[in-house]
Amino acid sequence: MPSVHVDNLGEMAIIECAGKFVRTAAASKLQDAVTSQIQARVVVLDLTEMHAIGGGGLGVLVLLQRWAQEHEIRLKLFNPSELVREKVKHVDFEIATLEQMMSLLVRVDSEYACALLEFQSPSHLSRYA
């Protein structure tokens, strides 16, 4: 079952997406989570635990990108799996590197940044070096 969890850190919202986003209901849950972040200046979709994305999920990401632009919000994807990265590569999404995420997090919450570093294993870190 896909899940969405939102962490608000100052003017940034981090939305963690877990599971498979292949059905309309899952994509709708993600859309609701993002569009409720009207006060954010940056919305990061943490795709670390997203295992698959279907056409409906990809369509929602495109709609969310347009929504974010209209509301002057930067929408960033973070850490998509190779399977998800393959699906989104034909659309001009901003995929944040670990260094970019750390820079954003340090600005809003140094404790969250430290937790993210502890979570990332050395194999994850080499991908962003």
C-alpha positions as CSV (number, residue, x, y, z in Angstrom):
1,M,0.0,0.0,0.0
2,P,1.5,3.3,-1.0
3,S,2.0,5.9,1.7
4,V,2.8,9.6,1.9
5,H,4.3,11.4,4.9
6,V,4.8,15.1,5.1
7,D,7.5,16.9,7.2
8,N,7.3,20.7,7.3
9,L,10.6,22.5,8.0
10,G,10.2,26.2,7.8
11,E,9.5,27.2,4.2
12,M,10.3,23.7,3.0
13,A,8.1,20.6,2.9
14,I,9.6,17.1,2.5
15,I,7.1,14.6,1.3
16,E,8.2,11.0,1.6
17,C,6.6,8.6,-0.8
18,A,6.7,4.9,-0.2
19,G,5.4,2.0,-2.2
20,K,4.1,1.7,-5.7
21,F,2.3,4.7,-7.2
22,V,0.6,2.9,-10.1
23,R,-3.0,3.5,-9.3
24,T,-5.1,6.7,-9.3
25,A,-5.8,6.6,-5.6
26,A,-2.1,6.6,-4.7
27,A,-1.4,9.4,-7.1
28,S,-4.3,11.4,-5.7
29,K,-2.9,11.0,-2.2
30,L,0.4,12.4,-3.4
31,Q,-1.4,15.3,-5.2
32,D,-3.3,16.2,-2.1
33,A,-0.2,16.2,0.0
34,V,1.7,18.5,-2.3
35,T,-1.1,20.9,-3.1
36,S,-1.7,21.4,0.6
37,Q,1.8,22.9,0.9
38,I,0.8,26.4,-0.3
39,Q,3.0,28.1,2.3
40,A,6.2,26.3,1.2
41,R,8.8,27.8,-1.0
42,V,10.4,24.4,-1.7
43,V,8.6,21.0,-1.9
44,V,10.9,18.0,-2.0
45,L,9.5,14.6,-3.0
46,D,11.7,12.0,-1.3
47,L,11.3,9.0,-3.6
48,T,13.8,6.8,-1.8
49,E,11.1,4.3,-0.9
50,M,9.0,4.6,-4.1
51,H,9.3,1.3,-5.8
52,A,7.3,1.9,-9.0
53,I,5.4,4.7,-10.7
54,G,2.7,4.2,-13.4
55,G,1.4,6.5,-16.0
56,G,-1.2,8.0,-13.6
57,G,1.6,8.7,-11.0
58,L,3.8,10.3,-13.7
59,G,0.8,12.4,-14.9
60,V,0.3,13.6,-11.4
61,L,4.0,14.6,-11.1
62,V,3.7,16.6,-14.3
63,L,0.5,18.3,-13.0
64,L,2.3,19.0,-9.6
65,Q,5.3,20.5,-11.4
66,R,3.0,22.9,-13.2
67,W,1.0,23.7,-10.0
68,A,4.3,24.4,-8.2
69,Q,5.5,26.8,-11.0
70,E,2.2,28.6,-10.9
71,H,2.5,29.1,-7.1
72,E,6.2,30.1,-7.3
73,I,7.2,26.9,-5.4
74,R,10.3,24.9,-6.4
75,L,9.4,21.2,-6.8
76,K,12.4,18.8,-6.4
77,L,12.6,15.1,-6.6
78,F,15.1,13.4,-4.4
79,N,16.7,9.9,-4.6
80,P,14.4,8.2,-7.1
81,S,15.2,4.5,-7.7
82,E,16.6,3.5,-11.1
83,L,13.1,2.2,-12.1
84,V,11.4,5.5,-11.2
85,R,14.3,7.6,-12.6
86,E,13.8,5.8,-16.0
87,K,10.1,6.8,-16.0
88,V,10.7,10.5,-15.2
89,K,13.8,11.0,-17.4
90,H,11.7,12.3,-20.3
91,V,10.2,15.1,-18.3
92,D,12.2,18.1,-17.1
93,F,12.0,17.4,-13.3
94,E,14.6,18.9,-11.0
95,I,16.3,16.0,-9.3
96,A,18.2,17.2,-6.2
97,T,21.6,15.8,-5.3
98,L,22.5,14.8,-1.8
99,E,24.6,18.0,-1.6
100,Q,21.7,20.2,-2.7
101,M,19.5,18.5,-0.1
102,M,22.0,19.0,2.6
103,S,22.4,22.7,1.7
104,L,18.6,23.1,1.9
105,L,18.3,21.2,5.1
106,V,21.1,23.1,6.8
107,R,19.3,26.3,6.1
108,V,16.0,25.1,7.7
109,D,17.0,22.5,10.3
110,S,20.4,21.2,11.1
111,E,19.0,18.3,13.2
112,Y,17.1,17.0,10.2
113,A,20.3,17.3,8.0
114,C,22.2,15.2,10.5
115,A,19.5,12.5,10.6
116,L,19.6,12.4,6.8
117,L,23.4,11.9,6.8
118,E,23.0,9.1,9.3
119,F,20.4,7.4,7.2
120,Q,22.4,7.4,4.0
121,S,24.7,4.5,3.7
122,P,28.1,4.8,2.0
123,S,26.7,3.2,-1.1
124,H,24.1,5.9,-1.4
125,L,26.6,8.6,-0.9
126,S,28.9,7.5,-3.7
127,R,26.0,7.8,-6.1
128,Y,26.0,11.6,-5.4
129,A,29.7,12.2,-5.3
